[in-house]
Amino acid sequence: MSPVVVWSIIFVLLMALAYYVTRMSGKDRDKDGNLHDTGVAILEFGRAFPNEAIRSLHVTANGEAIFVRLHDNKAGFMRSHRNHYACFLIEPGRVRVSPMPNAKGFTVEFLDASTQNGTYLFSTEKEAAEVALWLLDNYVSVADRDIEEKPASPAADISPDRAN
């Protein structure tokens, strides 16, 4: 066999392999090129915040945003930017959640990252309600939580007419 035929066959095989690889890598993207792979999201969040343990992830219906619930009842947020995710932790008391007429979503205002503000829709009402509850739980500041968790002292339980 001539070298031209051998190199032509090798070239055709390489082109077929390249086509196959590009088709397979594009399956987890929508028509705009956004990622929908939660595995990549977990890796990106772990790279951005290596000391935070992820409890659960909730992806919006369009796949552009992911709300992250962390192990110590903190929350995080990720937004897809084509090839990567922008990740940040939501500090207690630094988020506002507003309901929408559609129960499958809500409007969020991040006080520390105003570029991420927006309306987020989920695939189910249950998922939207759960994420809204985390964000509202995260809204309580750490100092307020400490006050709620401290038990009242026994002297505070005595009414004025029982005092000696």
C-alpha positions in Angstrom: 0.0 0.0 0.0 1.3 3.5 -0.8 2.1 5.9 1.9 -0.5 8.4 0.6 -3.3 5.9 1.1 -2.1 5.0 4.6 -1.8 8.7 5.6 -5.3 9.4 4.1 -6.8 6.6 6.2 -5.1 7.9 9.4 -6.3 11.4 8.6 -9.9 10.2 8.1 -9.8 8.2 11.4 -8.5 11.2 13.3 -11.2 13.4 11.8 -13.9 10.9 12.8 -12.5 10.7 16.3 -12.4 14.5 16.6 -16.1 14.7 15.5 -17.1 12.0 18.0 -15.3 13.7 20.9 -16.9 17.1 20.1 -20.4 15.6 19.9 -20.0 13.8 23.2 -18.7 16.9 25.0 -21.6 19.0 23.8 -24.3 16.7 25.2 -24.3 18.4 28.6 -24.7 21.9 27.1 -27.9 23.7 26.0 -28.2 25.7 22.8 -26.5 28.7 24.4 -23.5 26.6 25.5 -24.2 26.6 29.2 -23.2 23.6 31.3 -25.8 21.5 33.0 -23.4 19.0 34.7 -23.7 19.1 38.5 -20.5 17.1 38.7 -18.5 20.0 37.2 -20.4 22.4 39.5 -19.3 20.4 42.6 -15.7 20.4 41.4 -15.8 24.1 40.7 -17.3 25.0 44.1 -14.8 22.6 45.8 -12.0 24.4 44.1 -13.3 27.8 45.0 -14.1 26.9 48.7 -12.1 23.8 49.7 -13.1 24.0 53.4 -16.8 23.9 52.7 -18.8 20.6 52.7 -21.7 20.5 50.2 -24.9 19.1 51.6 -27.1 19.5 48.5 -27.4 21.3 45.1 -30.4 22.7 43.4 -30.2 23.7 39.8 -32.6 26.2 38.2 -34.9 25.1 35.4 -32.7 26.6 32.7 -29.5 25.3 34.3 -27.8 28.8 34.5 -27.7 28.9 38.3 -27.1 26.5 41.2 -27.9 27.1 44.8 -25.7 25.3 47.2 -26.6 24.2 50.7 -23.5 23.7 52.8 -23.1 21.3 55.8 -23.1 24.0 58.5 -26.4 25.6 57.3 -24.6 28.2 55.2 -25.5 28.7 51.6 -23.7 29.3 48.4 -24.5 30.4 44.8 -23.1 29.4 41.5 -23.8 31.0 38.1 -22.8 29.3 34.8 -20.7 31.5 32.5 -20.3 29.2 29.5 -17.0 27.4 30.4 -16.9 28.0 34.2 -19.0 28.8 37.2 -18.8 32.0 39.3 -19.0 30.8 42.9 -19.6 32.7 46.1 -20.8 32.1 49.7 -23.9 33.9 50.8 -23.1 35.7 54.1 -25.8 35.7 56.7 -28.1 38.7 56.4 -26.8 39.7 53.0 -29.6 38.3 50.8 -33.2 39.3 50.2 -35.8 36.9 48.7 -39.0 38.1 47.2 -41.9 35.8 46.1 -43.2 35.7 42.6 -46.8 35.0 41.5 -45.4 31.7 40.0 -44.6 29.5 43.0 -41.8 27.8 41.0 -39.5 30.7 41.5 -38.5 33.8 43.4 -36.5 37.0 43.0 -33.2 37.2 44.8 -31.2 40.3 45.7 -27.6 39.6 46.8 -26.3 42.6 48.8 -22.7 41.6 48.3 -22.9 40.6 44.6 -25.4 42.7 42.8 -24.4 41.3 39.5 -25.9 38.0 40.5 -29.4 39.5 41.3 -32.2 38.1 39.4 -35.3 35.9 39.1 -34.7 32.2 39.4 -37.2 29.5 38.3 -37.0 25.9 39.3 -38.6 22.8 37.8 -40.9 22.2 40.8 -42.6 24.3 43.5 -41.1 22.1 46.2 -37.6 22.8 45.1 -38.2 26.5 44.9 -39.7 26.5 48.4 -36.8 24.5 49.8 -34.2 26.9 48.4 -36.1 29.9 49.6 -36.2 28.4 53.1 -32.4 28.0 53.1 -31.9 31.5 52.0 -34.3 32.8 54.6 -32.6 30.7 57.3 -29.3 32.1 56.1 -30.8 35.6 56.4 -30.7 35.3 60.2 -27.4 36.7 61.3 -25.0 34.7 63.5 -25.5 36.9 66.5 -29.3 36.4 66.3 -28.8 32.7 66.2 -26.6 32.8 69.3 -29.3 34.6 71.2 -32.0 32.1 70.1 -29.9 29.1 71.1 -29.0 30.4 74.6 -31.5 29.1 77.2 -33.0 31.7 79.5 -31.5 31.9 82.9 -33.5 30.4 85.8 -33.8 33.9 87.5 -35.6 35.1 84.4 -38.4 32.6 85.0 -39.4 34.1 88.4 -42.3 36.5 88.2 -42.2 39.7 90.2 -44.8 38.5 92.7 -42.8 35.3 93.5 -39.6 37.3 94.2 -38.5 37.5 97.9 
